Amino acid sequence: MGSMLSIARAEIRRHDWSAIRCRCGLPALHLLDGLLEDVLTCAPAALHAMDGHAFEGSFLSDPAPAVAWVTLGMLADGLTPRQAEHVLWLMLQLAAGGGGDETPDSSSL
């Protein structure tokens, strides 16, 4: 599946992650050290781990737009329905400023 995500990977390459300040205080480049790879596999724990980095509570942080572009790329690349559910949960968090539902649930998407 990772090799199929060409649009999402292009979005990762398009952003200067070292110039983006993460919510945790580090350059957002650290998100590429495994976390975004896990996000690209649609691992629910990785998607939830964006809390505190791309958003925290109702506050979006500087990586949020880049993470949203990567997430949109994932949707454009094509996902299984279950993966799409988890990715849409992350998009809901970004769109609602972290104020969306706590758990992925297709009825809330």
Sine and cosine of phi, psi and omega as CSV:
sin_phi,cos_phi,sin_psi,cos_psi,sin_omega,cos_omega
0.00,0.00,-0.61,0.80,-0.03,-1.00
-0.84,0.54,-0.61,0.79,-0.01,-1.00
-0.96,0.29,-0.33,0.94,0.00,-1.00
-0.98,0.21,-0.31,0.95,-0.11,-0.99
-1.00,0.06,0.88,0.47,-0.07,-1.00
-0.95,0.30,-0.60,0.80,0.00,-1.00
-0.93,0.36,-0.70,0.71,0.02,-1.00
-0.88,0.47,-0.69,0.72,0.02,-1.00
-0.91,0.42,-0.59,0.81,0.06,-1.00
-0.90,0.44,-0.61,0.79,0.05,-1.00
-0.91,0.41,-0.62,0.78,0.06,-1.00
-0.87,0.49,-0.71,0.70,-0.02,-1.00
-0.93,0.36,-0.42,0.91,-0.08,-1.00
-0.96,0.28,-0.40,0.92,-0.10,-1.00
-0.99,-0.16,0.56,-0.83,0.08,-1.00
-1.00,-0.02,1.00,0.10,-0.11,-0.99
-0.89,0.45,-0.47,0.88,0.00,-1.00
-0.96,0.29,-0.33,0.94,0.01,-1.00
-1.00,-0.03,-0.13,0.99,-0.02,-1.00
-0.99,-0.12,0.80,-0.60,0.01,-1.00
-1.00,0.07,0.83,-0.56,-0.02,-1.00
-0.98,0.19,0.38,-0.93,0.04,-1.00
-0.86,0.51,-0.50,0.86,-0.02,-1.00
-0.98,0.19,-0.07,1.00,0.05,-1.00
0.98,-0.20,-0.27,0.96,0.02,-1.00
-1.00,0.02,0.31,-0.95,0.17,-0.98
-0.88,0.48,0.60,-0.80,-0.06,-1.00
-0.90,0.43,-0.13,0.99,0.06,-1.00
-0.81,0.58,-0.52,0.86,0.00,-1.00
-0.91,0.42,-0.33,0.94,0.06,-1.00
-0.91,0.41,-0.43,0.90,0.00,-1.00
-0.98,0.22,-0.26,0.97,-0.01,-1.00
-0.98,0.19,0.88,0.48,0.09,-1.00
0.97,-0.24,-0.64,0.77,-0.11,-0.99
-0.89,0.46,-0.75,0.66,0.00,-1.00
-0.94,0.35,-0.50,0.86,0.10,-1.00
-0.88,0.48,-0.67,0.74,0.04,-1.00
-0.92,0.38,-0.60,0.80,0.06,-1.00
-0.88,0.47,-0.64,0.77,0.00,-1.00
-0.90,0.43,-0.37,0.93,0.09,-1.00
-1.00,0.00,0.03,1.00,0.02,-1.00
0.90,0.44,0.48,0.88,0.04,-1.00
-0.91,0.41,0.86,-0.51,-0.05,-1.00
-0.80,0.59,-0.65,0.76,0.00,-1.00
-0.89,0.46,-0.60,0.80,0.01,-1.00
-0.94,0.34,-0.63,0.77,0.03,-1.00
-0.90,0.44,-0.67,0.74,0.05,-1.00
-0.92,0.39,-0.48,0.88,-0.02,-1.00
-0.93,0.36,-0.24,0.97,0.07,-1.00
-0.93,0.37,-0.31,0.95,0.13,-0.99
-0.90,0.43,0.79,-0.62,-0.07,-1.00
0.99,-0.10,-0.15,0.99,0.03,-1.00
-0.85,-0.52,-0.89,0.47,0.00,-1.00
-1.00,0.04,-0.42,0.91,0.04,-1.00
-0.42,-0.91,0.34,-0.94,0.12,-0.99
-0.50,-0.87,0.89,-0.45,-0.11,-0.99
0.87,0.49,-0.80,-0.60,0.00,-1.00
-0.99,-0.11,0.19,0.98,-0.04,-1.00
-0.96,-0.27,0.83,-0.56,0.12,-0.99
-0.99,0.10,0.50,-0.87,0.05,-1.00
-0.89,-0.46,0.09,-1.00,-0.12,-0.99
-0.82,0.57,-0.58,0.82,0.02,-1.00
-0.95,0.32,-0.19,0.98,-0.10,-0.99
-0.82,0.57,-0.74,0.68,0.01,-1.00
-0.89,0.46,-0.67,0.74,0.01,-1.00
-0.91,0.42,-0.67,0.74,0.03,-1.00
-0.89,0.45,-0.62,0.78,0.03,-1.00
-0.90,0.44,-0.66,0.75,0.03,-1.00
-0.90,0.44,-0.67,0.75,0.04,-1.00
-0.88,0.47,-0.68,0.73,-0.01,-1.00
-0.90,0.44,-0.68,0.73,0.06,-1.00
-0.89,0.46,-0.61,0.79,0.07,-1.00
-0.88,0.48,-0.63,0.78,0.03,-1.00
-0.88,0.47,-0.69,0.72,0.01,-1.00
-0.90,0.43,-0.63,0.78,0.01,-1.00
-0.93,0.37,-0.53,0.85,0.01,-1.00
-0.94,0.35,-0.42,0.91,0.00,-1.00
0.99,-0.17,0.78,-0.63,-0.03,-1.00
-0.70,-0.71,0.30,-0.95,0.15,-0.99
-0.94,0.35,0.34,-0.94,0.02,-1.00
-0.83,0.56,-0.64,0.77,0.00,-1.00
-0.92,0.39,-0.68,0.74,0.04,-1.00
-0.90,0.44,-0.68,0.73,0.00,-1.00
-0.88,0.48,-0.60,0.80,0.02,-1.00
-0.86,0.51,-0.71,0.71,-0.01,-1.00
-0.94,0.34,-0.62,0.78,0.02,-1.00
-0.93,0.38,-0.64,0.77,0.05,-1.00
-0.90,0.43,-0.53,0.85,0.09,-1.00
-0.87,0.50,-0.70,0.71,0.02,-1.00
-0.89,0.46,-0.67,0.75,0.04,-1.00
-0.89,0.46,-0.62,0.79,0.05,-1.00
-0.88,0.47,-0.68,0.73,0.02,-1.00
-0.88,0.48,-0.67,0.74,-0.01,-1.00
-0.94,0.35,-0.67,0.75,-0.03,-1.00
-0.94,0.34,-0.57,0.82,-0.03,-1.00
-1.00,-0.04,0.15,0.99,-0.02,-1.00
0.90,0.43,0.59,0.81,-0.02,-1.00
0.98,0.20,0.08,1.00,-0.05,-1.00
-0.99,-0.12,0.25,0.97,0.01,-1.00
-0.98,0.19,-0.11,-0.99,0.01,-1.00
-0.88,0.47,0.45,-0.89,-0.01,-1.00
-0.96,0.28,-0.51,0.86,-0.07,-1.00
-0.82,-0.57,0.54,-0.84,0.07,-1.00
-0.90,0.44,0.78,-0.63,0.00,-1.00
-0.48,-0.88,0.87,-0.49,-0.10,-1.00
-0.86,0.50,-0.42,0.91,0.00,-1.00
-0.94,0.34,-0.41,0.91,-0.01,-1.00
-1.00,-0.07,-0.13,0.99,-0.01,-1.00
-1.00,0.00,0.00,0.00,0.00,0.00
